Amino acid sequence: MIGLDFPLKPEWIQVVLKRWEPEQPITRLIERSLAEAMPELSGEKTRRNSLSILLRMFVPTAANSRMTAAQNIWASYSALQSLQTLAPAYLARIIAESEVAQVLSQYITQRYQPGNVISSSGVRGAAVGKFGERKVVMNAASAFLTTLQAFSVLQPASKRGEYIIQPPMPVSPDIFPLLVWAWWQQNPVPQIEPDMFKTLPPYQWLAQDEFAKCWRRYQPDLWSISERLDNQMITVKYPDPLDFEKKMIAVTGV
């Protein structure tokens, strides 16, 4: 339910995904990741805890869970795109996987604007108000704030425990299908309303002014766009997640 007990950094995610191989023993990927990612973390236990969250979010496994899956769209994109380009999709995926991150994203972005100052105590209070005063909730709230700093959407303010909200992250059209996948992987519905899509928690930290163009760019390869009562509707052409992932790889050339 909580989903984010330790913070994540975008550079860690890319390093691990660049070490990914299809049908690779998970133990091998873990060994390589512990040796090459997260060098600033002291203690193997801390690195393993952070790595376990990262793997759960970005590395699908085969049926027996001892091997990586045969395909991984996150690894495909990470091998070719820059960290700056990928960061918005990484953050969207993290938020899509964590209820605390979803609630706090909505709480912050609906009440504050870029340039405003927020306090860690206020953010943790919002999490407690929703999920109860439990250690796991407090840890998740703190981990999410640290994660937002790592993605440069929050910057420390002059006073300890306060942060300045930064402008939304720009989104390259090249990774827009990955943004859709970040949420759709957890919610494989056949149709999506673009206006509703923009209100979802995973996308509240992103610049959305080019989303309409991005939907059109990948029509009809990945989805079709129809008009219904003055509203657009996106119909995904491949309702099976594995088929959708394969088509994304084929269309985008990653």
C-alpha positions as CSV (number, residue, x, y, z in Angstrom):
1,M,0.0,0.0,0.0
2,I,2.7,2.5,1.0
3,G,5.2,1.5,-1.8
4,L,8.1,3.8,-1.1
5,D,9.9,3.2,2.2
6,F,13.2,4.6,0.9
7,P,14.0,7.4,-1.6
8,L,15.0,6.9,-5.2
9,K,17.2,8.9,-7.5
10,P,16.8,9.0,-11.3
11,E,20.5,8.2,-11.9
12,W,20.2,5.0,-9.8
13,I,17.3,3.9,-11.9
14,Q,19.1,4.4,-15.2
15,V,22.2,2.7,-14.0
16,V,20.3,-0.4,-12.9
17,L,18.2,-0.5,-16.1
18,K,21.4,-0.3,-18.2
19,R,22.6,-3.4,-16.5
20,W,19.4,-5.3,-17.2
21,E,19.4,-8.2,-19.6
22,P,16.5,-10.4,-20.7
23,E,15.9,-13.6,-18.7
24,Q,18.8,-12.7,-16.4
25,P,19.1,-14.2,-12.9
26,I,17.8,-11.5,-10.5
27,T,20.7,-12.3,-8.2
28,R,23.1,-11.3,-11.0
29,L,21.4,-8.0,-11.6
30,I,21.3,-7.3,-7.9
31,E,25.1,-8.0,-7.6
32,R,25.9,-5.7,-10.5
33,S,23.6,-3.0,-9.2
34,L,24.9,-3.0,-5.7
35,A,28.4,-2.7,-7.1
36,E,27.7,0.1,-9.5
37,A,24.6,2.0,-8.4
38,M,23.9,4.1,-5.3
39,P,27.6,4.7,-4.4
40,E,26.7,7.5,-2.0
41,L,24.7,5.2,0.2
42,S,26.6,3.8,3.2
43,G,25.9,0.2,4.2
44,E,24.8,-2.7,2.1
45,K,21.5,-3.1,3.9
46,T,20.4,0.5,2.9
47,R,21.5,-0.1,-0.7
48,R,19.5,-3.4,-0.8
49,N,16.4,-1.8,0.6
50,S,16.5,1.0,-2.0
51,L,17.3,-1.5,-4.7
52,S,14.4,-3.7,-3.8
53,I,12.0,-0.9,-4.3
54,L,13.6,0.1,-7.6
55,L,13.5,-3.4,-8.9
56,R,9.8,-3.8,-8.0
57,M,8.9,-0.7,-9.9
58,F,11.1,-1.0,-13.0
59,V,12.2,-4.6,-13.5
60,P,9.4,-7.1,-14.3
61,T,10.2,-10.7,-13.6
62,A,9.4,-14.1,-15.2
63,A,6.8,-16.3,-13.6
64,N,9.2,-17.9,-11.2
65,S,10.4,-14.4,-10.0
66,R,14.0,-15.6,-10.2
67,M,14.7,-14.3,-13.6
68,T,14.0,-11.0,-15.4
69,A,11.3,-11.0,-18.0
70,A,12.1,-11.4,-21.7
71,Q,11.3,-7.7,-22.3
72,N,11.4,-4.5,-20.3
73,I,10.3,-1.3,-21.9
74,W,12.0,0.7,-19.2
75,A,15.4,-0.9,-20.0
76,S,14.8,-0.3,-23.7
77,Y,14.2,3.4,-23.3
78,S,17.0,3.7,-20.7
79,A,19.6,2.3,-23.1
80,L,19.0,5.1,-25.7
81,Q,17.5,8.2,-24.0
82,S,19.3,10.7,-21.7
83,L,18.7,10.8,-18.0
84,Q,17.2,14.3,-18.4
85,T,14.7,13.0,-21.0
86,L,13.8,9.9,-18.9
87,A,13.4,11.6,-15.5
88,P,9.7,12.6,-15.9
89,A,8.7,9.0,-16.8
90,Y,10.7,7.6,-13.9
91,L,9.0,9.9,-11.5
92,A,5.6,9.1,-13.0
93,R,6.2,5.4,-12.4
94,I,7.3,5.9,-8.8
95,I,4.2,7.9,-8.0
96,A,2.0,5.4,-9.8
97,E,3.3,2.6,-7.5
98,S,2.9,4.5,-4.2
99,E,-0.4,5.5,-2.6
100,V,1.5,8.0,-0.3
101,A,3.2,9.5,-3.3
102,Q,-0.1,9.9,-5.1
103,V,-1.9,11.5,-2.2
104,L,1.0,13.9,-1.5
105,S,1.4,14.9,-5.1
106,Q,-2.2,15.9,-5.2
107,Y,-2.0,17.6,-1.8
108,I,1.1,19.7,-2.8
109,T,0.2,20.6,-6.4
110,Q,-3.4,21.5,-5.7
111,R,-2.5,23.9,-3.0
112,Y,0.8,25.4,-4.0
113,Q,2.4,26.9,-7.1
114,P,6.1,26.9,-8.4
115,G,8.0,29.3,-6.2
116,N,5.9,28.6,-3.1
117,V,7.6,27.2,0.0
118,I,6.2,24.0,1.7
119,S,7.3,22.4,4.9
120,S,8.1,18.8,5.6
121,S,6.0,18.8,8.7
122,G,2.9,19.9,6.7
123,V,3.5,17.3,4.1
124,R,3.9,14.5,6.7
125,G,0.8,15.8,8.4
126,A,-1.2,15.4,5.2
127,A,0.1,11.8,4.9
128,V,-0.9,11.0,8.5
129,G,-4.3,12.6,8.0
130,K,-4.9,10.2,5.2
131,F,-3.2,7.0,6.3
132,G,-2.9,7.3,10.1
133,E,0.0,8.0,12.3
134,R,2.2,5.0,11.6
135,K,6.0,4.8,11.2
136,V,5.7,3.4,7.7
137,V,3.6,6.3,6.6
138,M,6.0,8.9,8.1
139,N,8.9,7.1,6.4
140,A,7.2,7.0,3.1
141,A,6.4,10.7,3.3
142,S,10.0,11.6,4.1
143,A,11.3,9.3,1.3
144,F,9.0,10.9,-1.2
145,L,10.1,14.4,-0.3
146,T,13.8,13.3,-0.7
147,T,12.8,11.7,-4.0
148,L,11.3,14.9,-5.3
149,Q,14.5,16.7,-4.4
150,A,16.5,14.1,-6.4
151,F,14.2,14.8,-9.4
152,S,14.8,18.6,-8.9
153,V,11.1,19.4,-8.5
154,L,11.8,20.5,-5.0
155,Q,14.8,22.5,-3.8
156,P,15.8,23.1,-0.2
157,A,14.7,26.5,1.2
158,S,16.8,28.6,3.5
159,K,15.0,27.2,6.6
160,R,15.6,23.6,7.5
161,G,12.7,21.3,6.7
162,E,11.3,23.7,4.0
163,Y,11.3,23.3,0.2
164,I,10.7,25.6,-2.8
165,I,8.6,24.1,-5.5
166,Q,10.3,24.3,-8.9
167,P,8.7,24.6,-12.4
168,P,7.1,21.5,-13.9
169,M,9.5,19.1,-15.6
170,P,9.5,19.4,-19.4
171,V,8.4,16.3,-21.3
172,S,9.9,15.2,-24.5
173,P,7.4,13.7,-27.0
174,D,9.9,10.9,-27.5
175,I,9.0,9.4,-24.1
176,F,5.3,10.2,-24.0
177,P,4.3,6.5,-24.5
178,L,6.4,5.7,-21.5
179,L,4.4,8.2,-19.5
180,V,1.2,6.5,-20.5
181,W,2.8,3.1,-19.7
182,A,3.9,4.3,-16.2
183,W,0.2,4.6,-15.2
184,W,-1.4,2.1,-17.6
185,Q,0.7,-0.8,-16.5
186,Q,-1.1,-0.6,-13.2
187,N,-4.5,0.4,-14.7
188,P,-4.9,-1.4,-18.1
189,V,-8.2,0.1,-19.1
190,P,-9.1,0.1,-22.8
191,Q,-10.0,3.9,-22.9
192,I,-8.5,7.0,-21.5
193,E,-9.9,10.5,-21.3
194,P,-7.0,13.0,-22.0
195,D,-8.5,15.6,-19.7
196,M,-8.7,13.0,-16.9
197,F,-5.2,11.8,-17.7
198,K,-3.8,15.2,-16.9
199,T,-5.3,15.2,-13.5
200,L,-3.8,11.8,-12.4
201,P,-1.2,12.1,-9.6
202,P,1.8,10.7,-11.6
203,Y,1.7,13.7,-14.0
204,Q,1.2,16.6,-11.5
205,W,4.9,17.5,-11.6
206,L,5.2,17.5,-15.4
207,A,4.6,20.2,-18.0
208,Q,1.4,19.2,-19.8
209,D,1.2,21.9,-22.5
210,E,2.3,19.4,-25.2
211,F,0.3,16.4,-24.1
212,A,-2.4,16.9,-26.8
213,K,0.3,16.9,-29.6
214,C,1.8,13.8,-28.0
215,W,-1.5,11.9,-28.1
216,R,-1.8,12.8,-31.8
217,R,1.8,11.9,-32.6
218,Y,1.3,8.2,-31.7
219,Q,-2.1,7.8,-33.4
220,P,-2.9,5.4,-34.9
221,D,0.1,3.2,-34.0
222,L,-0.6,2.9,-30.3
223,W,-4.1,4.3,-29.9
224,S,-7.0,6.0,-31.7
225,I,-8.6,9.3,-30.8
226,S,-12.3,9.9,-31.0
227,E,-14.6,12.8,-30.2
228,R,-17.5,12.2,-27.8
229,L,-19.8,15.0,-26.6
230,D,-17.1,17.6,-27.0
231,N,-14.6,15.4,-25.1
232,Q,-11.8,13.3,-26.6
233,M,-11.4,9.7,-25.9
234,I,-8.2,7.6,-26.4
235,T,-8.7,3.9,-27.2
236,V,-5.7,1.8,-26.7
237,K,-5.1,-0.6,-29.6
238,Y,-3.4,-3.3,-27.6
239,P,-5.3,-4.0,-24.3
240,D,-3.0,-6.8,-23.3
241,P,0.0,-5.1,-21.4
242,L,2.6,-7.4,-23.1
243,D,1.2,-6.6,-26.5
244,F,1.1,-2.9,-25.8
245,E,4.7,-3.0,-24.6
246,K,5.9,-4.9,-27.7
247,K,4.2,-2.4,-29.9
248,M,5.7,0.5,-28.0
249,I,9.1,-0.9,-28.6
250,A,8.4,-1.4,-32.4
251,V,6.8,2.1,-32.9
252,T,9.4,4.1,-30.9
253,G,12.4,2.1,-32.1
254,V,13.9,1.7,-28.6
